[in-house]
């Protein structure tokens, strides 16, 4: 890709931070006014953050796989940078969401229940995805990288079909009867998706600029 065509001076890459700060402030306000839950009280605040982060990571990983499919079909070299930027940003959101789930377990269960199968599958998703992203740097063929990336979505779907829940509730937000709880999650989720999109935007153009200079 020709860096002159991108006209980097017109891309306000550094200006995402005010938007990220605004998102953080809005998230804090939402959590401040968010409704609690009768059985776990304010412990649900950890659940809000955990679910929003990890679902954002999942959406990002499926998006990464979609870009892989497009690369497999079109053989466009610049999509490799988009795969890497979207993939790593999604991994970070997924990983942080998993870590927050540990805090949620401590707050709501009083213990980290490591025997919970969901922890194992979350770790496997992170290891598998990181392995794909790292190994793709060594593969020259764009189409092979695209095919490898599609495997992320397939692995996620496989993990979803295998995981069993012990203490972790099944879809606690979706099954809640409180519209306030659902609205809080949806708001945080959308804000996290926007933040992830901003980071993908930043690092995609940063990586492309480095590789074309």
For each residue, the residues with C-beta under 8 A, 3 or more apart:
1: 5 6 77 78 208 212
2: 5 6 212
3: 6 8 208 209 212 213
4: 7
5: 1 2
6: 1 2 3 11 205 208 209 212
7: 4 10 11
8: 3 11 205 209
9:
10: 7
11: 6 7 8 205
12: 15 16
13: 16 201 202 205 206
14: 17
15: 12 18 19
16: 12 13 19 20 198 199 201 202
17: 14 20 21
18: 15 21 22
19: 15 16 22 23 194 198
20: 16 17 23 24 195 198 199
21: 17 18 24 25
22: 18 19 25 26
23: 19 20 26 27 191 194 195
24: 20 21 27 28
25: 21 22 28 29
26: 22 23 29 30 191
27: 23 24 30 31 188 191 192
28: 24 25 31 32
29: 25 26 32 33
30: 26 27 33 34 184 187 188 191
31: 27 28 34 45 48 49 184 188
32: 28 29
33: 29 30
34: 30 31 44 45 48 180 181 184
35: 178 180 181 184
36: 40 41 42 44 45
37: 40 41 43 44 176 178 181
38: 41
39:
40: 36 37 43 44 47 107 108
41: 36 37 38 44
42: 36 45
43: 37 40 46 47 104 107 108
44: 34 36 37 40 41 47 48 181
45: 31 34 36 42 48 49
46: 43 49 50 100 101 103 104 107 108
47: 40 43 44 50 51 104 108 172 173
48: 31 34 44 45 51 52 184 185 188
49: 31 45 46 52 53 97 100 188
50: 46 47 53 54 97 100 101 103 104
51: 47 48 54 55 97 172 173 185 189
52: 48 49 55 56 97 185 188 189 191 192
53: 49 50 56 57 93 94 96 97 100 192
54: 50 51 57 58 93 94 97 98 101 122
55: 51 52 58 59 97 189 192
56: 52 53 59 60 90 93 97 189 192 193 195 196
57: 53 54 60 61 90 91 92 93 94 95 96 97 196
58: 54 55 61 62 90 94 156
59: 55 56 62 63 90 193 196
60: 56 57 63 64 86 87 89 90 93 94 196 200
61: 57 58 64 65 87 90 91 94 125 129 152 153 156
62: 58 59 65 66 152 153 156
63: 59 60 66 67 86 90
64: 60 61 67 68 83 86 87 90 149 152
65: 61 62 68 69 149 150 151 152 153 154
66: 62 63 69 70 153
67: 63 64 70 71 79 82 83 86 149
68: 64 65 71 72 83 145 146 147 148 149 150 152
69: 65 66 72 73 146 149 150
70: 66 67 73 74 76 79 146
71: 67 68 74 75 76 79 80 83 142 143 145 146 149
72: 68 69 75 143 146 147 150
73: 69 70 146
74: 70 71 79
75: 71 72 142 143
76: 70 71 79 142
77: 1 80 142
78: 1 81 82 208
79: 67 70 71 74 76 82 83 142 146
80: 71 77 83 84 136 142 145
81: 78 84 85 204 207 208 211
82: 67 78 79 85 86 200 204
83: 64 67 68 71 79 80 86 87 133 136 145 146 149
84: 80 81 87 88 133 136 137 207
85: 81 82 88 89 199 200 203 204 207
86: 60 63 64 67 82 83 89 90 200 204
87: 60 61 64 83 84 90 91 129 132 133 149 152
88: 84 85 91 92 133 203
89: 60 85 86 92 93 196 199 200 203
90: 56 57 58 59 60 61 63 64 86 87 93 94 129 196
91: 57 61 87 88 94 95 126 129 130 133
92: 57 88 89 95 96
93: 53 54 56 57 60 89 90 96 97 192 196
94: 53 54 57 58 60 61 90 91 97 98 122 125 126 129
95: 57 91 92 98 99 126
96: 53 57 92 93 99 100
97: 49 50 51 52 53 54 55 56 57 93 94 100 101
98: 54 94 95 101 102 119 122 123 126
99: 95 96 102 103
100: 46 49 50 53 96 97 103 104
101: 46 50 54 97 98 104 105 118 119 122
102: 98 99 105 106 112
103: 46 50 99 100 106 107
104: 43 46 47 50 100 101 107 108
105: 101 102 108 109 111 112 113 116 167
106: 102 103 109 110 111 112
107: 40 43 46 103 104
108: 40 43 46 47 104 105
109: 105 106 113 167
110: 106
111: 105 106
112: 102 105 106
113: 105 109 116 166 167
114: 119
115: 166
116: 105 113 119 165 166 167 168
117: 120 121 163 164 165 166
118: 101 121 122 163 165 168
119: 98 101 114 116 122 123
120: 117 123 124
121: 117 118 124 125 159 162 163
122: 54 94 98 101 118 119 125 126
123: 98 119 120 126 127
124: 120 121 127 128 155 159
125: 61 94 121 122 128 129 155 156 159
126: 91 94 95 98 122 123 129 130
127: 123 124 130 131
128: 124 125 131 132 151 152 155
129: 61 87 90 91 94 125 126 132 133 152 155
130: 91 126 127 133 134
131: 127 128 134 135
132: 87 128 129 135 136 148 149 151 152
133: 83 84 87 88 91 129 130 136 137
134: 130 131 137
135: 131 132 138 139 148
136: 80 83 84 132 133 139 145 148 149
137: 84 133 134
138: 135
139: 135 136 144 145 148
140:
141: 144 145
142: 71 75 76 77 79 80 145 146
143: 71 72 75 146 147
144: 139 141 147 148
145: 68 71 80 83 136 139 141 142 148 149
146: 68 69 70 71 72 73 79 83 142 143 149 150
147: 68 72 143 144 150 151
148: 68 132 135 136 139 144 145 151
149: 64 65 67 68 69 71 83 87 132 136 145 146 152
150: 65 68 69 72 146 147 153 154
151: 65 128 132 147 148 154 155
152: 61 62 64 65 68 87 128 129 132 149 155 156
153: 61 62 65 66 150 156 157
154: 65 150 151 157 158
155: 124 125 128 129 151 152 158 159
156: 58 61 62 125 152 153 159 160
157: 153 154 160 161
158: 154 155 161 162
159: 121 124 125 155 156 162 163
160: 156 157 163
161: 157 158
162: 121 158 159
163: 117 118 121 159 160
164: 117
165: 116 117 118 168 169 170
166: 113 115 116 117
167: 105 109 113 116
168: 116 118 165
169: 165 172 175
170: 165 175
171: 174 175
172: 47 51 169 175 176
173: 47 51 176 181 182 185
174: 171 182
175: 169 170 171 172
176: 37 172 173 181 182
177:
178: 35 37 181 182
179: 182 183
180: 34 35 183 184
181: 34 35 37 44 173 176 178 184 185
182: 173 174 176 178 179 185 186
183: 179 180 186 187
184: 30 31 34 35 48 180 181 187 188
185: 48 51 52 173 181 182 188 189
186: 182 183 189 190
187: 30 183 184 190 191
188: 27 30 31 48 49 52 184 185 191 192
189: 51 52 55 56 185 186 192 193
190: 186 187 193 194
191: 23 26 27 30 52 187 188 194 195
192: 27 52 53 55 56 93 188 189 195 196
193: 56 59 189 190 196 197
194: 19 23 190 191 197 198
195: 20 23 56 191 192 198 199
196: 56 57 59 60 89 90 93 192 193 199 200
197: 193 194 200 201
198: 16 19 20 194 195 201 202
199: 16 20 85 89 195 196 202 203
200: 60 82 85 86 89 196 197 203 204
201: 13 16 197 198 204 205
202: 13 16 198 199 205 206
203: 85 88 89 199 200 206 207
204: 81 82 85 86 200 201 207 208
205: 6 8 11 13 201 202 208 209
206: 13 202 203 209 210
207: 81 84 85 203 204 210 211
208: 1 3 6 78 81 204 205 211 212
209: 3 6 8 205 206 212 213
210: 206 207 213
211: 81 207 208
212: 1 2 3 6 208 209
213: 3 209 210
